[in-house]
């Protein structure tokens, strides 16, 4: 038998861009990708919906999210910790 913990959980860091929903935050994840032909590094971004059970995240916070089973149509990430708080 294999445990659920066998598969490594995907964790990503990103910046909270919206906390207007209840128990949900929108996290902007930026990555750098090398252009196939020209070799220049380009910034690409993805917006994820993440579950924030305590509604503790504010806009501008840098958070760590982990992939989970889908909670809704668009939400399959959960906030694990707040890495840095936004400047007040």
PyMOL CGO cylinders between C-alpha atoms (Angstrom):
from pymol import cmd
from pymol.cgo import CYLINDER

trace = [
    CYLINDER, 0.00, 0.00, 0.00, 1.21, 3.50, -0.78, 0.3, 1, 1, 1, 1, 1, 1,
    CYLINDER, 1.21, 3.50, -0.78, 0.56, 6.43, 1.52, 0.3, 1, 1, 1, 1, 1, 1,
    CYLINDER, 0.56, 6.43, 1.52, -0.78, 9.80, 0.42, 0.3, 1, 1, 1, 1, 1, 1,
    CYLINDER, -0.78, 9.80, 0.42, 2.51, 11.36, 1.54, 0.3, 1, 1, 1, 1, 1, 1,
    CYLINDER, 2.51, 11.36, 1.54, 4.53, 9.41, -1.05, 0.3, 1, 1, 1, 1, 1, 1,
    CYLINDER, 4.53, 9.41, -1.05, 3.93, 12.05, -3.72, 0.3, 1, 1, 1, 1, 1, 1,
    CYLINDER, 3.93, 12.05, -3.72, 5.81, 15.27, -3.03, 0.3, 1, 1, 1, 1, 1, 1,
    CYLINDER, 5.81, 15.27, -3.03, 3.47, 18.22, -2.61, 0.3, 1, 1, 1, 1, 1, 1,
    CYLINDER, 3.47, 18.22, -2.61, 3.98, 21.12, -5.02, 0.3, 1, 1, 1, 1, 1, 1,
    CYLINDER, 3.98, 21.12, -5.02, 4.69, 24.32, -3.10, 0.3, 1, 1, 1, 1, 1, 1,
    CYLINDER, 4.69, 24.32, -3.10, 4.93, 27.74, -4.75, 0.3, 1, 1, 1, 1, 1, 1,
    CYLINDER, 4.93, 27.74, -4.75, 5.56, 31.25, -3.44, 0.3, 1, 1, 1, 1, 1, 1,
    CYLINDER, 5.56, 31.25, -3.44, 3.61, 34.22, -4.75, 0.3, 1, 1, 1, 1, 1, 1,
    CYLINDER, 3.61, 34.22, -4.75, 2.14, 37.62, -3.94, 0.3, 1, 1, 1, 1, 1, 1,
    CYLINDER, 2.14, 37.62, -3.94, -1.46, 38.14, -2.84, 0.3, 1, 1, 1, 1, 1, 1,
    CYLINDER, -1.46, 38.14, -2.84, -3.16, 40.49, -5.33, 0.3, 1, 1, 1, 1, 1, 1,
    CYLINDER, -3.16, 40.49, -5.33, -6.75, 40.13, -4.09, 0.3, 1, 1, 1, 1, 1, 1,
    CYLINDER, -6.75, 40.13, -4.09, -8.40, 39.11, -0.82, 0.3, 1, 1, 1, 1, 1, 1,
    CYLINDER, -8.40, 39.11, -0.82, -11.93, 40.31, -1.60, 0.3, 1, 1, 1, 1, 1, 1,
    CYLINDER, -11.93, 40.31, -1.60, -13.43, 36.79, -1.58, 0.3, 1, 1, 1, 1, 1, 1,
    CYLINDER, -13.43, 36.79, -1.58, -14.38, 34.95, 1.59, 0.3, 1, 1, 1, 1, 1, 1,
    CYLINDER, -14.38, 34.95, 1.59, -11.69, 32.42, 2.64, 0.3, 1, 1, 1, 1, 1, 1,
    CYLINDER, -11.69, 32.42, 2.64, -10.03, 32.75, -0.79, 0.3, 1, 1, 1, 1, 1, 1,
    CYLINDER, -10.03, 32.75, -0.79, -7.09, 34.81, -2.02, 0.3, 1, 1, 1, 1, 1, 1,
    CYLINDER, -7.09, 34.81, -2.02, -5.73, 35.37, -5.50, 0.3, 1, 1, 1, 1, 1, 1,
    CYLINDER, -5.73, 35.37, -5.50, -1.98, 34.72, -5.64, 0.3, 1, 1, 1, 1, 1, 1,
    CYLINDER, -1.98, 34.72, -5.64, 0.22, 36.01, -8.47, 0.3, 1, 1, 1, 1, 1, 1,
    CYLINDER, 0.22, 36.01, -8.47, 3.12, 33.65, -9.20, 0.3, 1, 1, 1, 1, 1, 1,
    CYLINDER, 3.12, 33.65, -9.20, 5.93, 34.99, -11.40, 0.3, 1, 1, 1, 1, 1, 1,
    CYLINDER, 5.93, 34.99, -11.40, 8.58, 32.88, -13.09, 0.3, 1, 1, 1, 1, 1, 1,
    CYLINDER, 8.58, 32.88, -13.09, 11.38, 33.54, -15.54, 0.3, 1, 1, 1, 1, 1, 1,
    CYLINDER, 11.38, 33.54, -15.54, 11.42, 31.59, -18.81, 0.3, 1, 1, 1, 1, 1, 1,
    CYLINDER, 11.42, 31.59, -18.81, 14.18, 31.58, -21.38, 0.3, 1, 1, 1, 1, 1, 1,
    CYLINDER, 14.18, 31.58, -21.38, 12.99, 32.56, -24.88, 0.3, 1, 1, 1, 1, 1, 1,
    CYLINDER, 12.99, 32.56, -24.88, 13.40, 29.60, -27.23, 0.3, 1, 1, 1, 1, 1, 1,
    CYLINDER, 13.40, 29.60, -27.23, 15.01, 31.51, -30.10, 0.3, 1, 1, 1, 1, 1, 1,
    CYLINDER, 15.01, 31.51, -30.10, 16.58, 34.65, -28.62, 0.3, 1, 1, 1, 1, 1, 1,
    CYLINDER, 16.58, 34.65, -28.62, 17.72, 33.32, -25.25, 0.3, 1, 1, 1, 1, 1, 1,
    CYLINDER, 17.72, 33.32, -25.25, 16.43, 36.34, -23.34, 0.3, 1, 1, 1, 1, 1, 1,
    CYLINDER, 16.43, 36.34, -23.34, 14.73, 35.67, -20.01, 0.3, 1, 1, 1, 1, 1, 1,
    CYLINDER, 14.73, 35.67, -20.01, 11.08, 36.76, -19.97, 0.3, 1, 1, 1, 1, 1, 1,
    CYLINDER, 11.08, 36.76, -19.97, 8.81, 37.16, -16.94, 0.3, 1, 1, 1, 1, 1, 1,
    CYLINDER, 8.81, 37.16, -16.94, 5.67, 35.02, -17.08, 0.3, 1, 1, 1, 1, 1, 1,
    CYLINDER, 5.67, 35.02, -17.08, 2.94, 35.09, -14.47, 0.3, 1, 1, 1, 1, 1, 1,
    CYLINDER, 2.94, 35.09, -14.47, 0.05, 32.91, -13.32, 0.3, 1, 1, 1, 1, 1, 1,
    CYLINDER, 0.05, 32.91, -13.32, -2.84, 33.79, -11.03, 0.3, 1, 1, 1, 1, 1, 1,
    CYLINDER, -2.84, 33.79, -11.03, -3.99, 31.06, -8.65, 0.3, 1, 1, 1, 1, 1, 1,
    CYLINDER, -3.99, 31.06, -8.65, -6.95, 30.93, -6.27, 0.3, 1, 1, 1, 1, 1, 1,
    CYLINDER, -6.95, 30.93, -6.27, -5.86, 29.65, -2.86, 0.3, 1, 1, 1, 1, 1, 1,
    CYLINDER, -5.86, 29.65, -2.86, -7.85, 28.67, 0.24, 0.3, 1, 1, 1, 1, 1, 1,
    CYLINDER, -7.85, 28.67, 0.24, -7.22, 30.98, 3.22, 0.3, 1, 1, 1, 1, 1, 1,
    CYLINDER, -7.22, 30.98, 3.22, -9.34, 29.51, 6.03, 0.3, 1, 1, 1, 1, 1, 1,
    CYLINDER, -9.34, 29.51, 6.03, -8.68, 32.28, 8.59, 0.3, 1, 1, 1, 1, 1, 1,
    CYLINDER, -8.68, 32.28, 8.59, -8.93, 35.20, 6.13, 0.3, 1, 1, 1, 1, 1, 1,
    CYLINDER, -8.93, 35.20, 6.13, -5.52, 36.27, 7.46, 0.3, 1, 1, 1, 1, 1, 1,
    CYLINDER, -5.52, 36.27, 7.46, -3.86, 37.29, 4.17, 0.3, 1, 1, 1, 1, 1, 1,
    CYLINDER, -3.86, 37.29, 4.17, -3.77, 40.92, 3.05, 0.3, 1, 1, 1, 1, 1, 1,
    CYLINDER, -3.77, 40.92, 3.05, -2.95, 42.33, -0.39, 0.3, 1, 1, 1, 1, 1, 1,
    CYLINDER, -2.95, 42.33, -0.39, 0.80, 42.51, -0.96, 0.3, 1, 1, 1, 1, 1, 1,
    CYLINDER, 0.80, 42.51, -0.96, 1.67, 39.62, 1.37, 0.3, 1, 1, 1, 1, 1, 1,
    CYLINDER, 1.67, 39.62, 1.37, 4.10, 37.03, 0.03, 0.3, 1, 1, 1, 1, 1, 1,
    CYLINDER, 4.10, 37.03, 0.03, 2.64, 33.59, 0.75, 0.3, 1, 1, 1, 1, 1, 1,
    CYLINDER, 2.64, 33.59, 0.75, 3.58, 29.95, 0.27, 0.3, 1, 1, 1, 1, 1, 1,
    CYLINDER, 3.58, 29.95, 0.27, 0.82, 27.79, -1.23, 0.3, 1, 1, 1, 1, 1, 1,
    CYLINDER, 0.82, 27.79, -1.23, 0.55, 24.01, -1.58, 0.3, 1, 1, 1, 1, 1, 1,
    CYLINDER, 0.55, 24.01, -1.58, -1.43, 22.03, -4.14, 0.3, 1, 1, 1, 1, 1, 1,
    CYLINDER, -1.43, 22.03, -4.14, -4.49, 20.19, -2.83, 0.3, 1, 1, 1, 1, 1, 1,
    CYLINDER, -4.49, 20.19, -2.83, -7.53, 18.33, -4.14, 0.3, 1, 1, 1, 1, 1, 1,
    CYLINDER, -7.53, 18.33, -4.14, -10.00, 20.74, -5.78, 0.3, 1, 1, 1, 1, 1, 1,
    CYLINDER, -10.00, 20.74, -5.78, -12.19, 22.69, -3.34, 0.3, 1, 1, 1, 1, 1, 1,
    CYLINDER, -12.19, 22.69, -3.34, -14.16, 24.43, -6.10, 0.3, 1, 1, 1, 1, 1, 1,
    CYLINDER, -14.16, 24.43, -6.10, -14.10, 25.01, -9.85, 0.3, 1, 1, 1, 1, 1, 1,
    CYLINDER, -14.10, 25.01, -9.85, -11.01, 27.24, -9.71, 0.3, 1, 1, 1, 1, 1, 1,
    CYLINDER, -11.01, 27.24, -9.71, -9.51, 26.61, -6.26, 0.3, 1, 1, 1, 1, 1, 1,
    CYLINDER, -9.51, 26.61, -6.26, -7.01, 23.80, -5.77, 0.3, 1, 1, 1, 1, 1, 1,
    CYLINDER, -7.01, 23.80, -5.77, -4.26, 25.50, -3.70, 0.3, 1, 1, 1, 1, 1, 1,
    CYLINDER, -4.26, 25.50, -3.70, -4.08, 26.22, 0.04, 0.3, 1, 1, 1, 1, 1, 1,
    CYLINDER, -4.08, 26.22, 0.04, -2.11, 28.91, 1.87, 0.3, 1, 1, 1, 1, 1, 1,
    CYLINDER, -2.11, 28.91, 1.87, 0.47, 27.20, 4.09, 0.3, 1, 1, 1, 1, 1, 1,
    CYLINDER, 0.47, 27.20, 4.09, 2.24, 30.24, 5.55, 0.3, 1, 1, 1, 1, 1, 1,
    CYLINDER, 2.24, 30.24, 5.55, 2.68, 33.96, 5.12, 0.3, 1, 1, 1, 1, 1, 1,
    CYLINDER, 2.68, 33.96, 5.12, 6.35, 34.47, 4.27, 0.3, 1, 1, 1, 1, 1, 1,
    CYLINDER, 6.35, 34.47, 4.27, 6.39, 38.27, 4.48, 0.3, 1, 1, 1, 1, 1, 1,
    CYLINDER, 6.39, 38.27, 4.48, 3.70, 40.78, 5.40, 0.3, 1, 1, 1, 1, 1, 1,
    CYLINDER, 3.70, 40.78, 5.40, 2.85, 43.74, 3.18, 0.3, 1, 1, 1, 1, 1, 1,
    CYLINDER, 2.85, 43.74, 3.18, 4.21, 47.12, 4.25, 0.3, 1, 1, 1, 1, 1, 1,
    CYLINDER, 4.21, 47.12, 4.25, 1.52, 49.03, 6.15, 0.3, 1, 1, 1, 1, 1, 1,
]
cmd.load_cgo(trace, "trace")
